[in-house]
Amino acid sequence: MPQAAVSLPVPVPARQRLIVALDAPELERSRLLRRTLGPAASFYKVGLGSLAQGGLDFAREIKAEGGRVFLDLKLFDIGATVEAAVRSLARGIAPDFLTVHADPPVVRAAAEGRGGSAVKILAVTILTSLDRADLDSMLIRAGDLEDLVVERARRAFAAGADGLIASPHEAARLRALPEAAGKLIVTPGVRPTGADHGDQKRVATPAAALAAGADHLVVGRPVWAAADPRAAAEAVQAEIAEALG
């Protein structure tokens, strides 16, 4: 992992580098968490776990109150369905970021559905909870995991992705790609110094992820499961600030 900071493709205010994943088991707990965090965070991830509890309405609330939203749905379907879904989400919620799987037909459909809106389409290469043994069990072709991530990233960029979701362990190689110029790299699997890794297998500290070229860091359980979530978020913000000098 490189130690020197990598220039970001677009200006990003330091305190918006942190995206807090509102992944508490109950939506009302996530709502409370957001109120508790206050100014410690302004960018939030809303994912699949909250959809049946009104997660899309929650995303609208956050946007209406001036927050930024990373809608993590990892869309994967036939092109017409993905295009229609993205068009509807862009009009109805206008999330800042929206995830789809990195398969080129899916990315192309999402980019078409996004149209002229400001929604950034982020492609998921290989989930950070997976390792080579998992890929073998899924019958994914043989090869080094990082090489597969890079190949999927190139194809996603060519299909119109605005950025990538990728492990901090692959961020440096992705940032070095010519195709990545001006594109976003968003890294889940970020754990503050000393935090438990949970179910993530490819993790890094905030400083290491930023040094590798990440633009935004997604942190969930270390914040929402903390005894003092606001203090936990501020601790991550402090690590980010220190890493950026």
C-alpha positions in Angstrom: 0.0 0.0 0.0 1.6 3.3 -1.1 2.2 5.9 1.6 2.1 9.1 -0.4 -1.2 10.8 -0.9 -2.7 10.6 -4.4 -4.4 13.6 -5.9 -8.1 13.4 -6.0 -9.9 13.6 -9.3 -12.4 16.3 -8.1 -12.3 18.6 -5.1 -13.9 17.0 -2.1 -14.4 18.9 1.2 -12.5 17.0 3.9 -15.5 16.3 6.1 -17.5 14.9 3.2 -14.9 12.2 2.6 -16.6 10.2 5.3 -19.8 8.4 4.3 -21.6 6.9 7.3 -23.5 3.7 6.5 -26.9 3.9 8.1 -27.1 0.1 8.4 -28.6 -0.3 11.8 -31.0 -3.3 12.0 -34.0 -1.0 12.5 -34.7 2.1 10.4 -35.8 4.1 13.4 -32.4 3.4 14.9 -30.8 4.7 11.8 -32.9 7.9 12.0 -31.9 8.3 15.6 -28.3 7.7 14.7 -28.4 10.5 12.1 -29.8 12.9 14.6 -27.2 11.8 17.1 -24.3 12.3 14.7 -25.2 15.9 14.0 -22.3 17.8 12.4 -20.0 14.8 12.7 -21.3 13.6 9.3 -23.3 15.0 6.3 -23.0 12.1 3.8 -24.9 8.9 4.4 -25.3 5.5 2.8 -28.7 3.9 2.6 -28.7 0.3 1.5 -30.8 -2.7 0.8 -31.3 -3.6 4.4 -33.6 -0.7 5.0 -35.7 -0.8 1.9 -38.6 -2.9 3.3 -38.7 -0.5 6.3 -39.1 2.7 4.1 -35.5 3.2 3.2 -36.3 5.1 0.0 -38.4 7.6 1.9 -35.6 7.9 4.4 -33.2 8.8 1.6 -35.7 11.4 0.4 -35.8 12.9 3.9 -32.0 13.1 4.1 -31.9 14.9 0.7 -34.7 17.3 1.7 -32.9 18.2 4.9 -29.7 19.1 2.9 -27.7 15.8 3.4 -26.0 13.8 0.8 -27.1 10.3 -0.1 -25.2 7.3 -1.3 -28.0 4.9 -2.4 -26.4 1.5 -2.3 -28.7 -0.8 -4.2 -26.2 -2.7 -6.4 -28.7 -3.0 -9.2 -28.3 -6.0 -11.5 -31.0 -6.9 -14.1 -31.8 -6.7 -17.8 -30.9 -3.4 -19.4 -34.4 -2.0 -19.8 -35.2 -2.7 -16.1 -32.0 -1.1 -14.8 -32.5 1.9 -17.1 -36.1 2.4 -15.8 -35.1 1.9 -12.2 -32.3 4.5 -12.4 -34.5 7.0 -14.2 -37.1 6.7 -11.5 -34.6 7.0 -8.7 -32.9 10.0 -10.3 -36.3 11.8 -10.6 -37.8 10.7 -7.3 -34.8 10.9 -4.9 -31.8 12.3 -6.8 -29.2 10.4 -4.8 -25.7 11.7 -5.1 -24.3 8.2 -5.6 -26.0 5.1 -6.9 -24.5 1.6 -7.1 -24.8 -1.0 -9.9 -22.9 -4.1 -10.6 -19.9 -3.6 -12.8 -21.1 -5.7 -15.7 -20.9 -3.5 -18.8 -24.5 -3.9 -20.0 -25.8 -3.0 -16.5 -23.5 0.1 -16.3 -24.5 1.3 -19.8 -28.2 1.0 -18.9 -27.7 2.9 -15.6 -25.8 5.7 -17.4 -28.7 6.0 -19.9 -31.3 6.0 -17.1 -29.3 8.7 -15.2 -29.6 11.0 -18.2 -28.7 14.6 -17.5 -29.1 14.3 -13.8 -26.3 14.7 -11.3 -26.5 11.1 -10.0 -23.1 9.4 -10.1 -23.2 5.8 -11.2 -20.7 3.8 -9.2 -19.8 0.3 -10.3 -19.3 -2.6 -7.8 -16.3 -4.7 -9.0 -16.0 -7.5 -6.4 -17.6 -7.2 -3.0 -15.2 -6.5 -0.2 -16.6 -9.4 1.8 -15.3 -11.9 -0.8 -11.9 -13.5 -1.2 -10.5 -15.9 -3.8 -12.0 -18.9 -2.1 -15.5 -17.3 -2.3 -15.0 -16.6 -6.0 -14.0 -20.2 -6.6 -17.2 -21.4 -4.8 -19.2 -19.1 -7.1 -17.5 -20.5 -10.3 -15.9 -17.2 -11.1 -13.0 -17.7 -13.4 -9.5 -18.3 -12.0 -7.1 -15.5 -11.5 -5.7 -13.1 -9.0 -8.6 -11.2 -7.3 -7.0 -7.8 -7.7 -6.4 -8.5 -11.4 -10.1 -9.4 -11.8 -11.1 -6.1 -10.1 -8.9 -4.1 -12.4 -10.3 -5.8 -15.5 -13.9 -5.2 -14.3 -13.1 -1.6 -13.5 -11.7 -0.9 -17.0 -14.8 -2.4 -18.6 -17.1 -0.4 -16.3 -15.4 2.8 -17.1 -15.7 2.1 -20.8 -19.4 1.5 -20.3 -19.9 4.9 -18.6 -19.4 4.5 -14.9 -18.6 7.7 -12.9 -16.6 5.8 -10.4 -16.1 2.5 -8.6 -16.8 0.8 -5.3 -13.6 -1.1 -4.4 -11.6 -2.4 -1.5 -8.9 -0.1 -0.2 -6.5 -3.0 -1.2 -7.3 -2.4 -4.9 -7.7 1.4 -4.8 -4.1 2.2 -5.7 -4.1 0.1 -8.8 -7.5 1.5 -9.8 -6.4 5.1 -9.3 -3.4 4.5 -11.5 -5.5 3.4 -14.5 -5.7 6.0 -17.3 -9.4 5.4 -17.4 -9.7 6.5 -13.8 -8.8 10.1 -14.4 -11.6 12.3 -13.1 -13.5 9.3 -11.7 -14.5 8.5 -8.1 -13.2 5.7 -6.0 -15.4 4.9 -2.9 -14.1 2.4 -0.5 -16.1 0.3 1.9 -14.3 -2.1 4.2 -12.7 0.9 6.0 -12.1 0.3 9.7 -10.7 2.9 12.1 -7.4 2.1 13.8 -8.0 -0.8 16.3 -11.6 -1.5 15.1 -12.9 -5.1 14.7 -13.1 -6.2 11.0 -16.5 -7.8 11.3 -17.5 -9.7 8.1 -15.1 -7.7 5.9 -12.1 -9.6 4.6 -10.3 -6.8 2.6 -10.0 -3.8 5.0 -7.8 -0.8 5.7 -7.6 2.2 8.0 -8.8 5.6 6.8 -5.3 6.8 6.3 -4.3 3.8 4.2 -7.4 4.0 2.0 -6.8 7.8 1.3 -3.2 7.1 0.6 -4.2 4.5 -2.0 -6.3 7.1 -3.8 -9.8 6.7 -2.4 -12.1 9.8 -2.5 -14.7 8.7 0.0 -14.6 6.2 2.8 -17.7 4.2 3.9 -17.8 3.4 7.6 -20.8 1.6 9.2 -20.6 -0.7 12.1 -17.7 1.1 13.9 -20.0 4.1 14.1 -23.5 2.9 14.6 -22.5 0.1 17.0 -20.3 2.3 19.1 -21.4 3.3 22.6 -21.0 7.0 21.5 -21.6 7.1 17.7 -20.9 10.8 17.4 -17.5 10.4 19.1 -16.8 7.5 16.9 -17.6 9.5 13.7 -15.5 12.4 14.9 -12.6 10.0 15.6 -12.8 8.9 12.0 -13.0 12.5 10.8 -9.8 13.2 12.9 -8.0 10.2 11.2 -9.0 11.6 7.8 -7.9 15.1 8.7 -4.6 13.9 10.0 -4.0 11.7 6.8 -4.7 14.7 4.6 -2.3 16.9 6.6 
